[in-house]
Amino acid sequence: MRARRKWLSLMGISPFAMHESLARDGESISVDLESSHLKILEPVGIFESKPVAVQEVTTGDLVQIQLSYPISPPFPQHVDAKVANRSLTAVWAAGSEGEVVTLKGSTPQTGKIGVGFFSVYVPANNAGPSSVDVTVTLADGKNVQVKIPLLIVDPKQADGVVKVSKITAIDYVFETSDPPDLIVTAVGQVPTLGWTKPVLVRRTYIQPPADGIWEYDLYGVPPSGVAGQMISPVSATNRWEHVEHALSIKGVRVYGEGGGIMERLFE
């Protein structure tokens, strides 16, 4: 457990932020392996000059970003990782011993020659583009920065489903119960007639947003054939049942495509 806390501390995150995923001493956890898995990306050298290609991962993946460095001074001493948005969560970093391969006798050995590795772990929460900015501080005090762009896809989304162009209105109500249900309705704007199957999806996080603003995405299916060019409204409702921490929710933010975003603070 101490090792896990140390990894979390390296990321500047309280180890207790992962209380739903990490077992305390003497306890156990259970995981459905069919719903998520470890996605290991190909190693990226911290001194590579060319941009890193966009990597595709799936919602629910625990993404292991591997970075490599030559076993020669100055060595990496500290790692900081920053995610671009709430589609990802920085969890922990872990290092491994470098590998130096020597040839003994006539038998060749396989492996990496003079290369060390460390990894940054990020869970993929929600569909959309994101990135991880890794800053490596070397022993001589210099910093090396590496950007890892990711595209997170949601396998549950049907073919043809896209975000609406723009969000124009948000309404909400807390239904009386113990704990209460939060019902959010969003209205979006689309460029043509004939859109179907609008759906409002609440984003999920490992821990509640620090600012108290919960985020949603409004999707729909555009017409497959010729459709009249007319700006049209679409709307969908999301029911969040039995909200345990209702008092900490300060508002909602709904995303359309690109900059089509609207925020509604609760009264």
Residue frames relative to the residue before (quaternion, step in Angstrom):
aa qw qx qy qz dx dy dz
M 1.0000 0.0000 0.0000 0.0000 0.00 0.00 0.00
R 0.6126 0.5538 -0.3552 0.4380 3.61 1.03 -0.74
A 0.6351 0.5341 -0.3352 0.4460 3.58 0.98 -0.84
R 0.6524 0.5163 -0.3185 0.4543 3.57 0.95 -0.85
R 0.6501 0.5076 -0.3182 0.4674 3.58 1.00 -0.80
K 0.6251 0.5350 -0.3384 0.4567 3.57 1.05 -0.73
W 0.6300 0.5261 -0.3347 0.4629 3.60 0.98 -0.83
L 0.6701 0.4964 -0.3023 0.4618 3.57 0.90 -0.91
S 0.6394 0.5309 -0.3272 0.4497 3.58 1.02 -0.79
L 0.5961 0.5687 -0.3619 0.4362 3.57 1.07 -0.66
M 0.7039 0.4453 -0.2559 0.4907 3.56 1.12 -0.67
G 0.4876 -0.6703 0.4366 0.3498 3.59 1.24 -0.04
I 0.5638 0.5834 -0.3778 0.4463 3.58 1.20 0.53
S 0.5052 -0.6365 0.4885 0.3179 3.53 -1.00 0.81
P 0.4864 -0.6741 0.4586 0.3141 3.62 -0.83 0.86
F 0.6443 0.5323 -0.3333 0.4365 3.59 1.14 -0.44
A 0.4753 0.6594 -0.4476 0.3727 3.60 1.27 0.02
M 0.7099 0.4238 -0.2437 0.5069 3.58 1.22 -0.44
H 0.2077 0.8382 -0.4934 0.1042 3.58 1.14 0.53
E 0.6593 0.5083 -0.3263 0.4478 3.62 1.11 -0.48
S 0.7579 0.3970 -0.1982 0.4783 3.59 1.18 -0.43
L 0.7365 0.3704 -0.2175 0.5225 3.58 1.17 -0.50
A 0.3715 -0.7243 0.5357 0.2245 3.56 -0.90 0.92
R 0.4078 -0.6711 0.5543 0.2756 3.55 -1.14 0.63
D 0.7101 -0.4462 0.3117 0.4468 3.56 -1.27 0.32
G 0.8212 0.2309 -0.1890 0.4865 3.55 -0.91 0.95
E 0.6706 0.4575 -0.3067 0.4969 3.59 1.28 -0.05
S 0.3042 -0.7403 0.5677 0.1929 3.55 -1.29 0.03
I 0.2363 -0.7388 0.6075 0.1712 3.54 -1.31 0.27
S 0.2079 -0.7441 0.6131 0.1650 3.55 -1.29 0.29
V 0.1165 -0.8025 0.5851 0.0065 3.55 -0.98 0.90
D 0.3236 -0.7121 0.5897 0.2010 3.55 -1.02 0.86
L 0.2737 -0.8138 0.4930 0.1403 3.57 -0.21 1.27
E 0.6049 0.5608 -0.3688 0.4284 3.60 1.19 -0.28
S 0.6857 0.4985 -0.2851 0.4473 3.59 1.18 -0.43
S 0.8010 0.0295 -0.0197 0.5977 3.60 1.14 -0.38
H 0.0378 -0.7963 0.6031 0.0265 3.55 -1.23 0.36
L 0.5797 -0.5712 0.4550 0.3614 3.52 -1.34 0.23
K 0.1404 -0.7766 0.6125 0.0449 3.56 -0.74 1.12
I 0.1187 -0.8145 0.5674 0.0235 3.57 -0.39 1.27
L 0.2497 -0.7815 0.5576 0.1262 3.57 -0.63 1.14
E 0.6024 -0.5536 0.4314 0.3802 3.55 -1.24 0.48
P 0.5646 -0.6269 0.4048 0.3526 3.61 -0.97 0.77
V 0.1810 -0.7529 0.6264 0.0900 3.52 -1.19 0.74
G 0.3881 -0.7267 0.5185 0.2289 3.57 -0.80 0.97
I 0.4671 -0.7066 0.4495 0.2836 3.58 -0.81 0.94
F 0.7134 0.4182 -0.2624 0.4973 3.62 1.18 -0.35
E 0.3941 0.7101 -0.4971 0.3054 3.61 1.20 0.27
S 0.3771 -0.7600 0.4934 0.1915 3.57 -0.94 0.94
K 0.6669 0.5054 -0.3194 0.4448 3.61 1.05 -0.60
P 0.5894 -0.5880 0.4131 0.3692 3.60 -1.12 0.62
V 0.4750 -0.6608 0.5061 0.2856 3.54 -1.15 0.67
A 0.4813 -0.6801 0.4742 0.2844 3.58 -0.90 0.93
V 0.5589 -0.5972 0.4561 0.3505 3.57 -1.16 0.61
Q 0.2031 -0.7771 0.5891 0.0877 3.56 -0.87 1.02
E 0.2812 -0.7620 0.5602 0.1624 3.58 -0.97 0.87
V 0.0022 -0.7773 0.6281 -0.0374 3.53 -0.90 1.02
T 0.4409 -0.6986 0.5104 0.2389 3.56 -1.32 0.21
T 0.5853 -0.5623 0.4398 0.3844 3.57 -1.10 0.65
G 0.7477 0.3435 -0.2852 0.4915 3.54 -0.91 0.96
D 0.5384 0.6190 -0.4106 0.3979 3.59 1.22 -0.28
L 0.2523 -0.6554 0.6752 0.2254 3.50 -1.33 0.48
V 0.1916 -0.8263 0.5256 0.0646 3.56 -0.33 1.28
Q 0.1670 -0.7670 0.6145 0.0789 3.55 -0.83 1.05
I 0.1364 -0.7832 0.6056 0.0368 3.56 -0.50 1.26
Q 0.1566 -0.8082 0.5649 0.0557 3.55 -0.51 1.21
L 0.0550 -0.7783 0.6252 0.0190 3.56 -0.98 0.90
S 0.1953 -0.7961 0.5678 0.0756 3.56 -0.99 0.87
Y 0.0586 -0.7826 0.6194 0.0209 3.53 -1.23 0.52
P 0.5283 -0.6306 0.4518 0.3453 3.62 -1.09 0.57
I 0.4283 -0.6875 0.5196 0.2717 3.57 -1.05 0.76
S 0.4988 0.5686 -0.4932 0.4297 3.51 0.20 1.40
P 0.5737 -0.6051 0.4137 0.3654 3.58 -1.02 0.70
P 0.5973 -0.1943 -0.7764 -0.0514 1.55 -2.17 1.30
F 0.3969 -0.7389 0.5002 0.2151 3.57 -0.93 0.91
P 0.5842 -0.5576 0.4417 0.3907 3.61 -1.20 0.43
Q 0.1632 -0.8052 0.5671 0.0581 3.55 -0.97 0.92
H 0.8090 0.0528 0.0156 0.5853 3.59 1.09 -0.67
V 0.1552 -0.7828 0.5994 0.0615 3.56 -1.14 0.73
D 0.0446 -0.7529 0.6560 0.0268 3.55 -1.02 0.90
A 0.0572 -0.7909 0.6088 0.0209 3.58 -0.98 0.83
K 0.0561 -0.7942 0.6051 -0.0069 3.56 -0.89 1.01
V 0.2720 -0.7629 0.5642 0.1602 3.57 -0.82 1.00
A 0.5635 -0.6528 0.4018 0.3081 3.56 -1.12 0.75
N 0.7995 -0.0549 0.0733 0.5937 3.59 1.03 -0.73
R 0.7145 -0.4827 0.3083 0.4018 3.55 -1.31 0.00
S 0.4263 0.6772 -0.4855 0.3521 3.58 1.20 0.20
L 0.7553 0.2326 -0.1386 0.5968 3.57 1.26 -0.45
T 0.1486 -0.7463 0.6362 0.1274 3.54 -1.34 0.31
A 0.3448 -0.7154 0.5653 0.2232 3.58 -0.84 0.96
V 0.1595 -0.8258 0.5386 0.0497 3.58 -0.69 1.08
W 0.7688 -0.2781 0.2049 0.5381 3.59 0.52 -1.07
A 0.2720 -0.7161 0.6142 0.1897 3.52 -1.39 0.21
A 0.0408 -0.7932 0.6076 -0.0030 3.56 -1.09 0.73
G 0.2470 -0.7732 0.5685 0.1342 3.56 -1.01 0.84
S 0.1923 -0.7478 0.6199 0.1401 3.52 -1.30 0.33
E 0.6085 -0.5600 0.4120 0.3826 3.53 -1.22 0.43
G 0.5039 -0.6377 0.4869 0.3199 3.55 -1.10 0.66
E 0.3294 -0.7420 0.5558 0.1791 3.53 -1.23 0.51
V 0.0043 -0.7608 0.6489 -0.0066 3.55 -0.89 0.99
V 0.1662 -0.8136 0.5544 0.0559 3.55 -0.52 1.19
T 0.0851 -0.7739 0.6263 0.0403 3.55 -0.95 0.91
L 0.3932 -0.6981 0.5484 0.2394 3.54 -1.19 0.57
K 0.1071 -0.7951 0.5963 0.0277 3.53 -0.72 1.10
G 0.8283 0.0322 -0.0595 0.5562 3.53 -0.66 1.10
S 0.7372 -0.4005 0.3067 0.4496 3.55 -1.07 -0.78
T 0.5734 0.6022 -0.3797 0.4056 3.59 1.27 -0.01
P 0.2967 -0.7624 0.5423 0.1916 3.64 -0.54 1.10
Q 0.2127 -0.7622 0.5993 0.1206 3.54 -1.14 0.69
T 0.3569 -0.7338 0.5370 0.2138 3.56 -1.08 0.69
G 0.4054 0.7049 -0.5241 0.2531 3.55 -1.21 0.45
K 0.5856 -0.5473 0.4572 0.3853 3.52 -1.34 -0.12
I 0.2904 -0.7662 0.5511 0.1577 3.55 -0.90 0.94
G 0.8657 -0.0461 0.0003 0.4985 3.54 -0.63 1.17
V 0.5369 0.6118 -0.4088 0.4127 3.60 0.97 0.83
G 0.1539 -0.7685 0.6140 0.0938 3.56 -1.01 0.86
F 0.2192 -0.7848 0.5708 0.1009 3.56 -1.21 0.47
F 0.0700 0.7290 -0.6787 -0.0547 3.49 -1.39 0.34
S 0.2651 -0.7793 0.5557 0.1167 3.54 -1.21 0.53
V 0.1972 -0.7229 0.6491 0.1311 3.51 -1.27 0.62
Y 0.2006 -0.8013 0.5574 0.0834 3.58 -0.83 1.00
V 0.0387 0.7910 -0.6071 0.0649 3.58 -0.86 1.03
P 0.3157 -0.7203 0.5788 0.2154 3.62 -0.83 0.90
A 0.3410 -0.7142 0.5769 0.2018 3.57 -1.08 0.83
N 0.2117 -0.8391 0.4943 0.0818 3.56 -0.32 1.26
N 0.8350 0.0246 0.0787 0.5440 3.55 0.69 -1.15
A 0.6031 -0.5894 0.4070 0.3510 3.54 -1.20 0.63
G 0.5486 0.6010 -0.4710 0.3406 3.54 -1.18 0.69
P 0.6048 -0.5524 0.4162 0.3947 3.58 -1.26 0.13
S 0.0903 0.7703 -0.6285 0.0585 3.55 -1.14 0.65
S 0.1504 -0.7790 0.5979 0.1147 3.57 -1.26 -0.10
V 0.2623 -0.7223 0.6164 0.1719 3.52 -1.35 0.35
D 0.1768 -0.7679 0.6095 0.0872 3.57 -0.79 1.06
V 0.1042 -0.8033 0.5864 0.0076 3.55 -0.53 1.25
T 0.0892 -0.7764 0.6230 0.0316 3.56 -0.83 1.05
V 0.1323 -0.7963 0.5896 0.0270 3.55 -0.67 1.19
T 0.1942 -0.7704 0.5989 0.1007 3.57 -0.73 1.08
L 0.2839 -0.7772 0.5453 0.1341 3.56 -0.71 1.14
A 0.6971 -0.4956 0.3295 0.3998 3.55 -1.29 0.33
D 0.6858 0.4667 -0.2921 0.4759 3.61 1.13 -0.51
G 0.6243 -0.5820 0.3211 0.4103 3.58 1.30 0.21
K 0.5595 0.6034 -0.3999 0.4036 3.60 1.21 -0.20
N 0.3082 -0.7456 0.5647 0.1738 3.56 -1.21 0.60
V 0.1387 -0.7484 0.6440 0.0766 3.53 -1.16 0.76
Q 0.1509 -0.8118 0.5616 0.0531 3.58 -0.78 1.03
V 0.0491 -0.7771 0.6274 -0.0101 3.54 -1.02 0.94
K 0.1762 -0.7729 0.6025 0.0925 3.59 -0.88 0.98
I 0.1301 -0.7802 0.6105 0.0405 3.57 -0.84 1.07
P 0.1491 -0.8061 0.5649 0.0941 3.65 -0.28 1.17
L 0.0920 -0.7958 0.5983 0.0147 3.57 -1.00 0.89
L 0.1680 -0.7268 0.6531 0.1306 3.53 -1.25 0.60
I 0.1642 -0.8042 0.5683 0.0572 3.57 -0.53 1.20
V 0.1062 -0.8011 0.5884 0.0262 3.56 -0.70 1.09
D 0.3035 -0.7392 0.5779 0.1659 3.53 -1.19 0.65
P 0.3286 -0.7816 0.4914 0.1992 3.62 -0.36 1.16
K 0.6034 0.5784 -0.3622 0.4126 3.60 1.19 -0.35
Q 0.5872 0.5770 -0.3833 0.4186 3.58 1.17 -0.38
A 0.4315 -0.7082 0.4995 0.2506 3.56 -0.86 0.97
D 0.6275 -0.5239 0.4120 0.4025 3.55 -1.25 0.43
G 0.7833 0.3339 -0.2487 0.4616 3.53 -1.02 0.81
V 0.5588 0.6005 -0.4019 0.4069 3.60 1.21 -0.19
V 0.0394 0.7912 -0.6070 0.0640 3.58 -0.83 1.01
K 0.5722 -0.5595 0.4563 0.3890 3.56 -1.27 0.24
V 0.5130 -0.6172 0.4916 0.3381 3.54 -1.15 0.60
S 0.6569 -0.5660 0.3349 0.3688 3.55 -1.21 0.48
K 0.8186 -0.0357 0.1160 0.5614 3.56 0.87 -0.97
I 0.3295 -0.7125 0.5814 0.2137 3.57 -1.14 0.66
T 0.1483 -0.8300 0.5361 0.0417 3.58 -0.77 1.06
A 0.8163 0.0230 -0.0006 0.5771 3.61 1.11 -0.44
I 0.0845 -0.7623 0.6401 0.0447 3.56 -1.23 0.65
D 0.0127 -0.7699 0.6380 0.0058 3.54 -0.99 0.86
Y 0.0477 -0.8053 0.5908 0.0103 3.59 -1.13 0.55
V 0.0100 0.7693 -0.6386 -0.0194 3.51 -1.32 0.36
F 0.2780 -0.7119 0.6174 0.1866 3.56 -1.14 0.72
E 0.2499 -0.7672 0.5733 0.1424 3.56 -0.61 1.12
T 0.5042 -0.6831 0.4437 0.2871 3.54 -0.89 0.97
S 0.3422 0.6638 -0.6103 0.2643 3.53 -0.79 1.14
D 0.3248 -0.7432 0.5489 0.2022 3.57 -1.21 0.05
P 0.4216 -0.4010 -0.7483 0.3186 1.52 -0.40 2.51
P 0.6257 -0.5927 0.3584 0.3588 3.61 -1.20 0.44
D 0.4095 -0.6432 0.5770 0.2927 3.54 -1.39 0.22
L 0.2258 -0.7491 0.6058 0.1442 3.58 -1.05 0.78
I 0.0894 -0.7917 0.6042 0.0142 3.56 -0.69 1.13
V 0.0519 -0.7991 0.5985 -0.0242 3.57 -0.64 1.19
T 0.0833 -0.7742 0.6267 0.0311 3.57 -0.96 0.93
A 0.0829 -0.7967 0.5985 0.0164 3.56 -0.86 0.99
V 0.1993 -0.7490 0.6225 0.1087 3.54 -1.11 0.80
G 0.0996 -0.8081 0.5802 0.0212 3.54 -0.86 1.00
Q 0.3640 -0.7118 0.5640 0.2067 3.50 -1.34 0.30
V 0.0581 -0.7957 0.6029 -0.0025 3.59 -0.87 1.01
P 0.5516 -0.6851 0.3747 0.2930 3.62 -1.06 0.67
T 0.7838 0.2667 -0.1459 0.5416 3.63 1.17 -0.31
L 0.5516 -0.5502 0.5000 0.3782 3.50 -1.39 0.07
G 0.7327 0.5005 -0.2887 0.3596 3.55 -1.31 0.12
W 0.4200 0.6863 -0.4966 0.3255 3.62 1.16 0.31
T 0.1006 -0.8030 0.5870 0.0203 3.57 -1.05 0.83
K 0.8383 0.2779 -0.1792 0.4335 3.53 -1.44 0.11
P 0.1244 0.7916 -0.5880 0.1101 3.63 0.69 0.96
V 0.0135 0.7910 -0.6106 0.0363 3.56 -1.03 0.78
L 0.2302 -0.7542 0.6038 0.1168 3.56 -1.06 0.87
V 0.1099 -0.8250 0.5543 -0.0042 3.56 -0.52 1.24
R 0.2990 -0.7449 0.5714 0.1710 3.56 -0.82 1.03
R 0.4180 -0.7065 0.5143 0.2484 3.56 -0.89 0.95
T 0.2874 -0.7532 0.5700 0.1587 3.56 -1.16 0.64
Y 0.1047 -0.7903 0.6032 0.0251 3.55 -1.15 0.72
I 0.5811 -0.5650 0.4532 0.3712 3.53 -1.26 0.40
Q 0.7825 0.0459 -0.0230 0.6205 3.57 1.08 -0.73
P 0.6243 -0.5523 0.3744 0.4063 3.63 -1.07 0.56
P 0.5807 -0.5865 0.4209 0.3763 3.62 -1.06 0.65
A 0.5310 -0.6648 0.4286 0.3040 3.56 -0.92 0.91
D 0.7129 0.4412 -0.2653 0.4761 3.61 1.07 -0.65
G 0.5118 -0.6841 0.3971 0.3352 3.59 1.27 0.02
I 0.5687 0.5764 -0.3824 0.4451 3.59 1.29 0.15
W 0.1813 -0.7871 0.5836 0.0832 3.59 -0.57 1.18
E 0.2987 -0.8008 0.5076 0.1087 3.53 -0.95 0.94
Y 0.1265 -0.7755 0.6181 0.0254 3.53 -1.18 0.80
D 0.2124 -0.7348 0.6237 0.1612 3.57 -1.35 0.31
L 0.2339 -0.7664 0.5860 0.1203 3.57 -0.99 0.90
Y 0.0690 -0.8145 0.5754 -0.0275 3.57 -0.62 1.23
G 0.0383 0.7704 -0.6363 -0.0131 3.51 -1.37 0.24
V 0.4179 -0.6751 0.5435 0.2724 3.56 -1.34 0.16
P 0.3037 -0.7649 0.5357 0.1890 3.63 -0.53 1.11
P 0.6225 -0.5446 0.3897 0.4050 3.62 -1.16 0.37
S 0.4470 -0.7152 0.4779 0.2457 3.55 -1.03 0.82
G 0.7469 0.3507 -0.2062 0.5259 3.59 1.16 -0.53
V 0.7624 -0.2967 0.2648 0.5104 3.53 -1.21 -0.60
A 0.0000 -0.8004 0.5980 -0.0407 3.57 -0.90 0.96
G 0.5784 -0.6046 0.4265 0.3436 3.51 -1.15 0.64
Q 0.3909 -0.7185 0.5299 0.2237 3.54 -0.95 0.95
M 0.3496 0.7099 -0.5359 0.2943 3.56 -0.13 1.31
I 0.4426 -0.6779 0.5137 0.2840 3.56 -0.82 0.96
S 0.0058 -0.8283 0.5536 -0.0863 3.55 -0.60 1.23
P 0.4134 -0.7008 0.5161 0.2675 3.59 -1.16 0.52
V 0.0377 -0.7378 0.6709 0.0632 3.54 -1.29 0.53
S 0.0645 -0.8081 0.5851 0.0229 3.58 -1.07 0.63
A 0.0132 -0.7756 0.6311 -0.0034 3.54 -1.26 0.53
T 0.2680 -0.7644 0.5733 0.1232 3.55 -1.24 0.59
N 0.1428 -0.7657 0.6229 0.0732 3.54 -1.12 0.77
R 0.1670 -0.7743 0.6044 0.0852 3.57 -0.87 0.99
W 0.1306 -0.7675 0.6261 0.0438 3.57 -0.72 1.15
E 0.2115 -0.8320 0.5056 0.0862 3.53 -0.24 1.29
H 0.8779 0.0638 -0.0507 0.4718 3.52 -1.21 0.76
V 0.0547 0.8245 -0.5550 0.0956 3.56 0.64 1.19
E 0.3280 -0.7932 0.4837 0.1711 3.58 -0.33 1.26
H 0.7895 0.2597 -0.1247 0.5419 3.59 0.98 -0.83
A 0.0549 0.8547 -0.5131 0.0568 3.59 0.93 0.94
L 0.6584 0.5392 -0.3227 0.4143 3.60 0.96 -0.81
S 0.6654 0.5016 -0.3075 0.4595 3.60 1.17 -0.47
I 0.5715 0.5857 -0.3889 0.4233 3.62 1.25 -0.18
K 0.1752 -0.8242 0.5359 0.0536 3.55 -0.59 1.17
G 0.7941 -0.1724 0.1176 0.5708 3.59 1.24 -0.26
V 0.3482 -0.7108 0.5651 0.2328 3.54 -1.35 -0.09
R 0.1679 -0.7507 0.6325 0.0911 3.51 -1.27 0.55
V 0.1255 -0.8061 0.5774 0.0325 3.59 -0.72 1.08
Y 0.2423 -0.7951 0.5491 0.0866 3.53 -0.89 1.05
G 0.1418 -0.7098 0.6817 0.1069 3.47 -1.21 0.79
E 0.7422 -0.3646 0.2827 0.4860 3.58 -1.19 -0.44
G 0.8442 0.1223 -0.0979 0.5127 3.56 -1.06 0.80
G 0.8194 -0.2115 0.1784 0.5020 3.55 -0.72 -1.09
G 0.4412 0.7152 -0.4469 0.3068 3.59 1.23 0.22
I 0.2739 0.7832 -0.4918 0.2640 3.58 0.52 1.21
M 0.0072 -0.7756 0.6307 0.0224 3.56 -1.16 0.66
E 0.1775 -0.7794 0.5957 0.0782 3.55 -1.11 0.77
R 0.0690 -0.7821 0.6186 0.0285 3.56 -1.04 0.80
L 0.2229 -0.7707 0.5863 0.1124 3.55 -0.63 1.17
F 0.4708 -0.6845 0.4807 0.2806 3.55 -1.04 0.79
E 0.4383 -0.6885 0.5146 0.2627 3.55 -1.08 0.75
